[in-house]
Amino acid sequence: MNKVLVFGHKSPDTDTVTSAIVMANLENKLGGDAKACVLGKLNKETKFVFDYLKIDEPELITEVEEGQAVILVDHNEFAQSVDGIENAKIKKVVDHHRICGLKTAEPLYYRAEPVGCTATVLYKMYRENNVEIEKNIAVLMISAIISDTLLFKSPTCTKEDIKVAEELNKIANINIQKYGLDMLKAGTDVSDLSADELIGLDAKEVTIGNYKTVIAQVNTASIPDMLKRKDELEKAIITKIEENNLDLFFLAITDIINSNSQVIALGKEAKLVEKSYNVTLEENTAFLPGVVSRKKQIIPVLTENVWLYIV
């Protein structure tokens, strides 16, 4: 229990997995004893990165013991973290999301910046501490930035993210556009996944107002193809709502080529989606042009409109 465990959120994506590795590496370079872990099965996009680098996946954990020293990356909400996090000793948090509900018994190092990716923050931390960035670490960070910014096309992407990716590529020396597109396309191959696996692939539990909500996202190159599975997706969503007593389940099917999303919204508070986006849900679904970012275009929009909706 002496080793510090470093991990991202449940339903791990590329940024959360690679950031755990990058942060653990930084801790160890600075004289610490840290180990990167993951809280769930890697998706195909992230596996593409690991196959490209020919590196092993981090250890999978599902809970931590009381008093275990941990570092959180790419999240800070307990609902998205490992089981037992309430009783762990949180040493550091490095993130780029809203701060919501974090409580600790002791002071901690907290670093959160309004950028498109945790890797962008970690790059600064390496430079600030004069720690050399090795090629594999550079590729991991570039991959994270590509993933979270949809190859710099997402509204979450900042000038800092682009600049950091360019600086990292002086070390990585890859064709960012080709590598990035291949990586993103690898993540859209979900043909072998069940509906239950699909809706849990990139799902985050958040509180919107007083509503217990899950916002899930699936990237695709073809929304119509994904909607062919609408009936089975809805059945899986209804099961999740009943099992977890959810008020709203928001599934964004995101077209990474054309930068739009189709939402499937279910739950007793599904009309919040209609109010927030000025759309009508027809058979539980609606088209959301230009919406691709959960962090910037979904969670804030629902949050801003929830009180008007209640009134």
C-alpha positions as CSV (number, residue, x, y, z in Angstrom):
1,M,0.0,0.0,0.0
2,N,3.1,2.3,0.0
3,K,3.0,2.7,-3.8
4,V,0.9,5.7,-5.0
5,L,-1.8,4.6,-7.4
6,V,-2.5,6.9,-10.3
7,F,-5.7,6.5,-12.3
8,G,-8.4,8.3,-14.3
9,H,-12.1,7.8,-14.4
10,K,-14.3,4.8,-15.0
11,S,-15.2,3.9,-18.6
12,P,-11.7,4.9,-19.5
13,D,-10.9,6.9,-22.7
14,T,-7.5,7.7,-24.2
15,D,-6.8,10.8,-22.2
16,T,-7.6,9.2,-18.9
17,V,-5.5,6.1,-19.5
18,T,-2.5,7.8,-21.0
19,S,-2.6,10.6,-18.4
20,A,-2.3,8.0,-15.7
21,I,0.8,6.6,-17.3
22,V,2.3,10.0,-18.0
23,M,1.6,11.3,-14.5
24,A,3.0,8.1,-12.8
25,N,6.1,8.5,-14.9
26,L,6.5,12.1,-13.8
27,E,6.1,11.1,-10.2
28,N,8.7,8.5,-10.5
29,K,11.2,10.8,-12.3
30,L,10.8,13.2,-9.3
31,G,11.7,10.5,-6.8
32,G,8.2,9.1,-6.0
33,D,6.9,5.5,-6.2
34,A,3.8,5.5,-8.4
35,K,2.0,3.0,-10.5
36,A,-0.5,3.7,-13.3
37,C,-3.8,1.8,-13.2
38,V,-7.1,1.8,-15.1
39,L,-10.7,1.4,-13.8
40,G,-12.1,-0.4,-16.8
41,K,-11.6,-2.2,-20.1
42,L,-9.7,-0.2,-22.7
43,N,-11.6,0.9,-25.8
44,K,-10.3,0.2,-29.3
45,E,-9.0,3.8,-29.8
46,T,-6.8,3.4,-26.8
47,K,-5.8,-0.1,-27.8
48,F,-4.7,1.4,-31.1
49,V,-2.2,3.6,-29.2
50,F,-0.9,0.8,-27.1
51,D,-0.5,-1.4,-30.2
52,Y,1.3,1.4,-32.0
53,L,3.8,1.8,-29.2
54,K,3.9,-1.9,-28.4
55,I,3.4,-1.3,-24.6
56,D,1.5,-3.2,-22.0
57,E,-1.8,-2.0,-20.6
58,P,-1.8,-0.7,-17.0
59,E,-3.2,-2.9,-14.2
60,L,-7.0,-3.0,-13.8
61,I,-8.3,-2.1,-10.4
62,T,-11.9,-1.9,-9.2
63,E,-11.5,-0.6,-5.6
64,V,-8.9,0.9,-3.2
65,E,-8.3,0.2,0.4
66,E,-8.9,2.7,3.1
67,G,-5.9,5.1,3.4
68,Q,-4.5,4.1,0.0
69,A,-2.5,7.0,-1.4
70,V,-3.8,8.0,-4.9
71,I,-3.5,10.6,-7.6
72,L,-6.5,11.4,-9.7
73,V,-6.1,12.4,-13.4
74,D,-8.8,13.6,-15.8
75,H,-11.5,13.6,-13.2
76,N,-12.4,14.8,-9.7
77,E,-16.0,13.6,-9.2
78,F,-16.2,10.7,-6.8
79,A,-19.1,9.1,-8.9
80,Q,-16.7,8.7,-11.7
81,S,-13.8,7.4,-9.6
82,V,-12.8,4.0,-8.2
83,D,-14.8,2.3,-5.5
84,G,-13.6,3.3,-2.0
85,I,-12.2,6.7,-3.2
86,E,-14.1,8.4,-0.3
87,N,-11.7,6.7,2.2
88,A,-8.5,7.0,0.1
89,K,-5.8,9.5,0.7
90,I,-5.9,11.8,-2.3
91,K,-2.4,13.3,-2.8
92,K,-2.9,15.1,-6.1
93,V,-5.5,15.9,-8.8
94,V,-4.6,16.9,-12.4
95,D,-7.7,17.6,-14.5
96,H,-9.4,19.8,-17.1
97,H,-13.0,19.4,-16.0
98,R,-15.5,21.2,-13.8
99,I,-14.9,20.8,-10.0
100,C,-17.8,19.0,-8.4
101,G,-18.1,17.5,-5.0
102,L,-14.5,16.8,-4.2
103,K,-13.8,16.5,-0.4
104,T,-10.5,15.6,1.2
105,A,-9.4,15.2,4.8
106,E,-6.0,16.9,4.1
107,P,-4.6,19.5,1.8
108,L,-3.6,18.4,-1.6
109,Y,-2.0,19.5,-4.8
110,Y,-4.7,20.4,-7.2
111,R,-4.1,21.4,-10.9
112,A,-7.0,22.1,-13.2
113,E,-6.9,24.2,-16.3
114,P,-9.5,25.1,-18.9
115,V,-7.8,23.3,-21.8
116,G,-8.9,20.5,-24.1
117,C,-7.0,17.7,-22.5
118,T,-5.3,16.6,-19.3
119,A,-2.2,15.8,-21.3
120,T,-1.8,19.5,-22.1
121,V,-1.6,20.3,-18.3
122,L,0.9,17.4,-17.8
123,Y,3.1,18.7,-20.5
124,K,3.5,21.9,-18.6
125,M,4.3,20.0,-15.4
126,Y,7.1,18.1,-17.1
127,R,8.6,21.4,-18.4
128,E,8.1,23.2,-15.1
129,N,10.0,20.4,-13.3
130,N,12.7,20.1,-16.1
131,V,11.9,16.4,-16.7
132,E,12.8,15.0,-20.1
133,I,9.9,13.8,-22.2
134,E,10.8,10.5,-23.9
135,K,9.4,9.6,-27.3
136,N,6.8,7.1,-26.0
137,I,5.5,9.6,-23.4
138,A,5.3,12.2,-26.2
139,V,3.2,9.9,-28.3
140,L,0.9,9.1,-25.4
141,M,0.3,12.8,-24.8
142,I,-0.3,13.6,-28.5
143,S,-2.7,10.7,-28.6
144,A,-4.6,12.1,-25.7
145,I,-4.9,15.6,-27.2
146,I,-6.0,14.1,-30.5
147,S,-8.7,12.1,-28.8
148,D,-10.1,14.7,-26.5
149,T,-10.1,17.4,-29.2
150,L,-11.2,15.2,-32.1
151,L,-8.1,16.0,-34.0
152,F,-8.3,19.7,-33.0
153,K,-11.9,20.1,-34.3
154,S,-13.8,20.0,-31.0
155,P,-14.9,23.4,-29.4
156,T,-12.9,22.2,-26.4
157,C,-9.7,22.6,-28.3
158,T,-7.6,25.6,-27.3
159,K,-4.5,27.2,-28.8
160,E,-2.5,25.7,-26.0
161,D,-3.6,22.2,-27.0
162,I,-2.4,22.8,-30.5
163,K,0.8,24.4,-29.5
164,V,1.6,21.5,-27.0
165,A,0.9,18.9,-29.7
166,E,3.3,20.6,-32.0
167,E,6.0,20.8,-29.4
168,L,5.5,17.1,-28.5
169,N,5.7,16.1,-32.1
170,K,9.2,17.5,-32.2
171,I,10.0,14.5,-30.0
172,A,7.4,12.0,-31.3
173,N,8.0,12.7,-35.0
174,I,4.7,11.3,-36.3
175,N,2.3,12.4,-39.0
176,I,-0.3,13.8,-36.7
177,Q,-3.1,14.0,-39.2
178,K,-2.7,10.5,-40.5
179,Y,-2.0,8.9,-37.1
180,G,-4.8,10.9,-35.5
181,L,-7.4,9.9,-38.1
182,D,-6.4,6.3,-38.0
183,M,-6.6,6.3,-34.2
184,L,-10.1,8.0,-34.2
185,K,-11.4,5.6,-36.8
186,A,-10.1,2.6,-34.8
187,G,-12.4,3.8,-32.0
188,T,-15.5,3.9,-34.2
189,D,-15.3,0.1,-34.8
190,V,-17.9,-1.1,-32.3
191,S,-19.5,-3.8,-34.4
192,D,-18.5,-6.5,-31.9
193,L,-19.8,-4.7,-28.9
194,S,-23.2,-5.5,-27.2
195,A,-25.6,-2.6,-26.6
196,D,-24.8,-2.7,-22.9
197,E,-21.1,-2.4,-23.7
198,L,-21.7,0.4,-26.2
199,I,-23.6,2.6,-23.7
200,G,-20.9,2.0,-21.1
201,L,-18.0,2.6,-23.4
202,D,-17.6,6.3,-22.5
203,A,-20.2,7.0,-19.8
204,K,-19.9,9.5,-17.0
205,E,-22.3,9.8,-14.1
206,V,-22.9,13.5,-13.2
207,T,-25.4,15.5,-11.1
208,I,-27.4,18.0,-13.2
209,G,-29.2,20.2,-10.7
210,N,-30.7,17.5,-8.5
211,Y,-31.0,14.9,-11.2
212,K,-28.9,11.8,-11.2
213,T,-27.7,11.7,-14.8
214,V,-25.5,9.5,-17.0
215,I,-24.0,11.2,-20.1
216,A,-22.6,8.6,-22.5
217,Q,-20.9,9.1,-25.8
218,V,-20.1,6.9,-28.8
219,N,-18.0,8.0,-31.7
220,T,-18.9,6.9,-35.2
221,A,-18.3,7.6,-38.8
222,S,-22.0,7.0,-39.6
223,I,-24.9,8.0,-37.4
224,P,-27.4,6.2,-39.6
225,D,-25.5,2.9,-39.2
226,M,-25.5,3.4,-35.4
227,L,-29.2,4.1,-35.3
228,K,-29.9,0.7,-36.8
229,R,-29.2,-0.5,-33.3
230,K,-31.5,2.0,-31.7
231,D,-34.0,-0.5,-30.3
232,E,-31.4,-2.6,-28.5
233,L,-29.6,0.6,-27.3
234,E,-32.8,1.8,-25.7
235,K,-33.5,-1.5,-24.0
236,A,-30.0,-1.4,-22.5
237,I,-30.5,2.3,-21.4
238,I,-33.8,1.5,-19.7
239,T,-32.1,-1.3,-17.8
240,K,-29.4,1.1,-16.6
241,I,-32.0,3.7,-15.6
242,E,-33.9,1.1,-13.5
243,E,-30.8,-0.5,-12.0
244,N,-29.2,2.8,-10.9
245,N,-32.3,4.9,-10.3
246,L,-31.3,7.5,-12.9
247,D,-33.4,10.6,-13.8
248,L,-31.8,10.9,-17.2
249,F,-29.7,8.9,-19.5
250,F,-28.2,11.0,-22.4
251,L,-26.5,9.0,-25.2
252,A,-24.6,11.1,-27.7
253,I,-23.9,9.3,-31.0
254,T,-21.2,11.6,-32.3
255,D,-20.1,11.8,-36.0
256,I,-16.4,12.5,-35.8
257,I,-16.2,13.3,-39.5
258,N,-19.0,15.9,-39.8
259,S,-18.9,17.1,-36.1
260,N,-22.6,16.5,-35.2
261,S,-24.4,14.3,-32.7
262,Q,-27.7,12.4,-32.5
263,V,-29.0,12.1,-28.9
264,I,-31.0,9.3,-27.5
265,A,-32.5,10.5,-24.3
266,L,-34.5,8.4,-21.8
267,G,-35.7,8.8,-18.2
268,K,-38.3,10.8,-16.4
269,E,-36.4,14.0,-17.0
270,A,-35.7,13.5,-20.7
271,K,-37.7,16.7,-21.5
272,L,-34.7,18.6,-20.1
273,V,-32.9,17.8,-23.3
274,E,-35.8,19.3,-25.3
275,K,-35.7,22.5,-23.2
276,S,-31.9,22.8,-23.3
277,Y,-31.5,22.4,-27.1
278,N,-34.8,23.7,-28.3
279,V,-35.5,20.4,-30.0
280,T,-38.3,17.8,-30.0
281,L,-37.5,14.3,-29.1
282,E,-39.2,12.0,-31.6
283,E,-39.1,8.4,-30.5
284,N,-36.6,9.5,-27.8
285,T,-34.1,10.9,-30.3
286,A,-33.1,14.3,-31.8
287,F,-30.3,15.7,-34.0
288,L,-27.9,18.1,-32.4
289,P,-25.9,19.9,-35.1
290,G,-22.4,20.9,-34.1
291,V,-22.6,19.2,-30.7
292,V,-19.5,17.0,-30.1
293,S,-18.2,17.9,-26.6
294,R,-19.7,16.5,-23.4
295,K,-17.6,18.8,-21.4
296,K,-18.4,22.0,-23.2
297,Q,-21.7,21.4,-25.1
298,I,-23.6,18.9,-23.1
299,I,-23.0,19.2,-19.3
300,P,-22.9,23.0,-19.2
301,V,-25.9,23.3,-21.4
302,L,-28.0,20.9,-19.4
303,T,-26.8,22.5,-16.1
304,E,-27.6,26.1,-17.3
305,N,-31.1,25.1,-18.3
306,V,-32.0,22.7,-15.5
307,W,-33.3,25.5,-13.1
308,L,-35.4,27.0,-15.9
309,Y,-36.7,23.6,-16.7
310,I,-37.7,23.0,-13.0
311,V,-39.5,26.4,-12.9
